Amino acid sequence: MTDPLENPGQDDGTTENQTPTLALVGDATVNHEAGTTYTDAGATASDAEDDNTTLTGQIAVTGTVDGVILGTYTLTYDVTDSD
């Protein structure tokens, strides 16, 4: 089998070993009132070969938001599915 770039041994469009999809639960950019607790709305993960609930529970979030200090903060979401 070949992929669209003609690389041998790659998936031919089936659901085998597909990369998971991450979707933000809220908006990509959030304005938050300083001095209050920030609660991340989170993200969900899905793919064709893994249980989506389990996969969503495996999302790793890096970055923090300090609700007291004014600034721009970035949260990054990552998930790895089964091989």
PyMOL commands that place a pseudoatom at each C-alpha (Angstrom):
pseudoatom trace, name=CA, resn=MET, resi=1, chain=A, elem=C, hetatm=0, pos=[0.000, 0.000, 0.000]
pseudoatom trace, name=CA, resn=THR, resi=2, chain=A, elem=C, hetatm=0, pos=[1.143, 3.591, -0.560]
pseudoatom trace, name=CA, resn=ASP, resi=3, chain=A, elem=C, hetatm=0, pos=[0.135, 6.982, 0.741]
pseudoatom trace, name=CA, resn=PRO, resi=4, chain=A, elem=C, hetatm=0, pos=[-0.624, 9.963, -1.559]
pseudoatom trace, name=CA, resn=LEU, resi=5, chain=A, elem=C, hetatm=0, pos=[3.092, 10.771, -1.635]
pseudoatom trace, name=CA, resn=GLU, resi=6, chain=A, elem=C, hetatm=0, pos=[3.827, 7.235, -2.835]
pseudoatom trace, name=CA, resn=ASN, resi=7, chain=A, elem=C, hetatm=0, pos=[5.587, 6.224, 0.399]
pseudoatom trace, name=CA, resn=PRO, resi=8, chain=A, elem=C, hetatm=0, pos=[5.427, 2.445, 0.722]
pseudoatom trace, name=CA, resn=GLY, resi=9, chain=A, elem=C, hetatm=0, pos=[3.838, 0.908, 3.778]
pseudoatom trace, name=CA, resn=GLN, resi=10, chain=A, elem=C, hetatm=0, pos=[1.718, 3.918, 4.711]
pseudoatom trace, name=CA, resn=ASP, resi=11, chain=A, elem=C, hetatm=0, pos=[-2.001, 3.851, 5.418]
pseudoatom trace, name=CA, resn=ASP, resi=12, chain=A, elem=C, hetatm=0, pos=[-4.270, 3.927, 2.396]
pseudoatom trace, name=CA, resn=GLY, resi=13, chain=A, elem=C, hetatm=0, pos=[-7.059, 5.971, 4.002]
pseudoatom trace, name=CA, resn=THR, resi=14, chain=A, elem=C, hetatm=0, pos=[-8.460, 3.304, 6.292]
pseudoatom trace, name=CA, resn=THR, resi=15, chain=A, elem=C, hetatm=0, pos=[-8.895, 3.890, 10.013]
pseudoatom trace, name=CA, resn=GLU, resi=16, chain=A, elem=C, hetatm=0, pos=[-5.716, 1.979, 10.873]
pseudoatom trace, name=CA, resn=ASN, resi=17, chain=A, elem=C, hetatm=0, pos=[-3.277, 4.004, 13.023]
pseudoatom trace, name=CA, resn=GLN, resi=18, chain=A, elem=C, hetatm=0, pos=[-4.762, 7.428, 12.331]
pseudoatom trace, name=CA, resn=THR, resi=19, chain=A, elem=C, hetatm=0, pos=[-3.586, 10.507, 14.237]
pseudoatom trace, name=CA, resn=PRO, resi=20, chain=A, elem=C, hetatm=0, pos=[-6.078, 11.674, 16.879]
pseudoatom trace, name=CA, resn=THR, resi=21, chain=A, elem=C, hetatm=0, pos=[-7.941, 14.950, 16.471]
pseudoatom trace, name=CA, resn=LEU, resi=22, chain=A, elem=C, hetatm=0, pos=[-8.023, 17.521, 19.263]
pseudoatom trace, name=CA, resn=ALA, resi=23, chain=A, elem=C, hetatm=0, pos=[-10.921, 19.962, 19.561]
pseudoatom trace, name=CA, resn=LEU, resi=24, chain=A, elem=C, hetatm=0, pos=[-11.098, 22.838, 22.032]
pseudoatom trace, name=CA, resn=VAL, resi=25, chain=A, elem=C, hetatm=0, pos=[-14.204, 22.876, 24.199]
pseudoatom trace, name=CA, resn=GLY, resi=26, chain=A, elem=C, hetatm=0, pos=[-14.241, 26.669, 24.423]
pseudoatom trace, name=CA, resn=ASP, resi=27, chain=A, elem=C, hetatm=0, pos=[-12.849, 29.501, 22.360]
pseudoatom trace, name=CA, resn=ALA, resi=28, chain=A, elem=C, hetatm=0, pos=[-9.207, 29.485, 21.227]
pseudoatom trace, name=CA, resn=THR, resi=29, chain=A, elem=C, hetatm=0, pos=[-8.706, 32.930, 22.790]
pseudoatom trace, name=CA, resn=VAL, resi=30, chain=A, elem=C, hetatm=0, pos=[-10.190, 33.731, 26.187]
pseudoatom trace, name=CA, resn=ASN, resi=31, chain=A, elem=C, hetatm=0, pos=[-10.265, 37.058, 28.047]
pseudoatom trace, name=CA, resn=HIS, resi=32, chain=A, elem=C, hetatm=0, pos=[-10.266, 36.441, 31.779]
pseudoatom trace, name=CA, resn=GLU, resi=33, chain=A, elem=C, hetatm=0, pos=[-10.881, 38.887, 34.621]
pseudoatom trace, name=CA, resn=ALA, resi=34, chain=A, elem=C, hetatm=0, pos=[-7.762, 39.311, 36.762]
pseudoatom trace, name=CA, resn=GLY, resi=35, chain=A, elem=C, hetatm=0, pos=[-8.145, 38.413, 40.409]
pseudoatom trace, name=CA, resn=THR, resi=36, chain=A, elem=C, hetatm=0, pos=[-10.521, 35.531, 39.758]
pseudoatom trace, name=CA, resn=THR, resi=37, chain=A, elem=C, hetatm=0, pos=[-9.856, 31.819, 39.418]
pseudoatom trace, name=CA, resn=TYR, resi=38, chain=A, elem=C, hetatm=0, pos=[-9.349, 30.626, 35.859]
pseudoatom trace, name=CA, resn=THR, resi=39, chain=A, elem=C, hetatm=0, pos=[-10.950, 27.326, 34.885]
pseudoatom trace, name=CA, resn=ASP, resi=40, chain=A, elem=C, hetatm=0, pos=[-9.785, 25.795, 31.625]
pseudoatom trace, name=CA, resn=ALA, resi=41, chain=A, elem=C, hetatm=0, pos=[-12.674, 24.635, 29.425]
pseudoatom trace, name=CA, resn=GLY, resi=42, chain=A, elem=C, hetatm=0, pos=[-10.410, 21.869, 28.122]
pseudoatom trace, name=CA, resn=ALA, resi=43, chain=A, elem=C, hetatm=0, pos=[-10.416, 19.870, 24.941]
pseudoatom trace, name=CA, resn=THR, resi=44, chain=A, elem=C, hetatm=0, pos=[-11.635, 16.567, 23.576]
pseudoatom trace, name=CA, resn=ALA, resi=45, chain=A, elem=C, hetatm=0, pos=[-9.725, 13.981, 21.589]
pseudoatom trace, name=CA, resn=SER, resi=46, chain=A, elem=C, hetatm=0, pos=[-11.046, 11.514, 19.055]
pseudoatom trace, name=CA, resn=ASP, resi=47, chain=A, elem=C, hetatm=0, pos=[-9.915, 9.028, 16.468]
pseudoatom trace, name=CA, resn=ALA, resi=48, chain=A, elem=C, hetatm=0, pos=[-11.332, 5.992, 14.738]
pseudoatom trace, name=CA, resn=GLU, resi=49, chain=A, elem=C, hetatm=0, pos=[-9.345, 3.301, 16.532]
pseudoatom trace, name=CA, resn=ASP, resi=50, chain=A, elem=C, hetatm=0, pos=[-9.432, 4.340, 20.205]
pseudoatom trace, name=CA, resn=ASP, resi=51, chain=A, elem=C, hetatm=0, pos=[-12.189, 4.975, 22.727]
pseudoatom trace, name=CA, resn=ASN, resi=52, chain=A, elem=C, hetatm=0, pos=[-12.760, 8.740, 22.592]
pseudoatom trace, name=CA, resn=THR, resi=53, chain=A, elem=C, hetatm=0, pos=[-13.577, 9.058, 26.289]
pseudoatom trace, name=CA, resn=THR, resi=54, chain=A, elem=C, hetatm=0, pos=[-10.359, 7.293, 27.260]
pseudoatom trace, name=CA, resn=LEU, resi=55, chain=A, elem=C, hetatm=0, pos=[-8.367, 9.263, 24.701]
pseudoatom trace, name=CA, resn=THR, resi=56, chain=A, elem=C, hetatm=0, pos=[-9.791, 12.581, 25.989]
pseudoatom trace, name=CA, resn=GLY, resi=57, chain=A, elem=C, hetatm=0, pos=[-8.730, 11.584, 29.506]
pseudoatom trace, name=CA, resn=GLN, resi=58, chain=A, elem=C, hetatm=0, pos=[-5.161, 11.172, 28.262]
pseudoatom trace, name=CA, resn=ILE, resi=59, chain=A, elem=C, hetatm=0, pos=[-4.803, 14.755, 27.005]
pseudoatom trace, name=CA, resn=ALA, resi=60, chain=A, elem=C, hetatm=0, pos=[-1.755, 16.451, 28.518]
pseudoatom trace, name=CA, resn=VAL, resi=61, chain=A, elem=C, hetatm=0, pos=[-1.993, 20.204, 29.092]
pseudoatom trace, name=CA, resn=THR, resi=62, chain=A, elem=C, hetatm=0, pos=[1.144, 22.289, 29.385]
pseudoatom trace, name=CA, resn=GLY, resi=63, chain=A, elem=C, hetatm=0, pos=[1.189, 25.874, 30.543]
pseudoatom trace, name=CA, resn=THR, resi=64, chain=A, elem=C, hetatm=0, pos=[-0.592, 27.658, 33.368]
pseudoatom trace, name=CA, resn=VAL, resi=65, chain=A, elem=C, hetatm=0, pos=[-2.752, 30.726, 33.850]
pseudoatom trace, name=CA, resn=ASP, resi=66, chain=A, elem=C, hetatm=0, pos=[-2.109, 32.958, 36.846]
pseudoatom trace, name=CA, resn=GLY, resi=67, chain=A, elem=C, hetatm=0, pos=[-5.469, 34.571, 37.513]
pseudoatom trace, name=CA, resn=VAL, resi=68, chain=A, elem=C, hetatm=0, pos=[-3.877, 37.317, 39.596]
pseudoatom trace, name=CA, resn=ILE, resi=69, chain=A, elem=C, hetatm=0, pos=[-1.111, 38.564, 37.297]
pseudoatom trace, name=CA, resn=LEU, resi=70, chain=A, elem=C, hetatm=0, pos=[-2.117, 40.362, 34.100]
pseudoatom trace, name=CA, resn=GLY, resi=71, chain=A, elem=C, hetatm=0, pos=[-0.568, 38.848, 31.013]
pseudoatom trace, name=CA, resn=THR, resi=72, chain=A, elem=C, hetatm=0, pos=[-0.904, 36.596, 28.011]
pseudoatom trace, name=CA, resn=TYR, resi=73, chain=A, elem=C, hetatm=0, pos=[-0.837, 32.895, 28.772]
pseudoatom trace, name=CA, resn=THR, resi=74, chain=A, elem=C, hetatm=0, pos=[-0.728, 29.894, 26.458]
pseudoatom trace, name=CA, resn=LEU, resi=75, chain=A, elem=C, hetatm=0, pos=[-2.066, 26.433, 27.171]
pseudoatom trace, name=CA, resn=THR, resi=76, chain=A, elem=C, hetatm=0, pos=[-0.994, 23.626, 24.857]
pseudoatom trace, name=CA, resn=TYR, resi=77, chain=A, elem=C, hetatm=0, pos=[-2.876, 20.336, 24.482]
pseudoatom trace, name=CA, resn=ASP, resi=78, chain=A, elem=C, hetatm=0, pos=[-1.326, 17.077, 23.324]
pseudoatom trace, name=CA, resn=VAL, resi=79, chain=A, elem=C, hetatm=0, pos=[-2.483, 13.488, 23.098]
pseudoatom trace, name=CA, resn=THR, resi=80, chain=A, elem=C, hetatm=0, pos=[-0.990, 10.287, 21.749]
pseudoatom trace, name=CA, resn=ASP, resi=81, chain=A, elem=C, hetatm=0, pos=[-3.153, 7.397, 20.684]
pseudoatom trace, name=CA, resn=SER, resi=82, chain=A, elem=C, hetatm=0, pos=[-2.372, 3.694, 20.601]
pseudoatom trace, name=CA, resn=ASP, resi=83, chain=A, elem=C, hetatm=0, pos=[-0.007, 2.325, 18.000]
for i in range(1, 83): cmd.bond("trace and resi %d" % i, "trace and resi %d" % (i + 1))
show_as sticks, trace
zoom trace
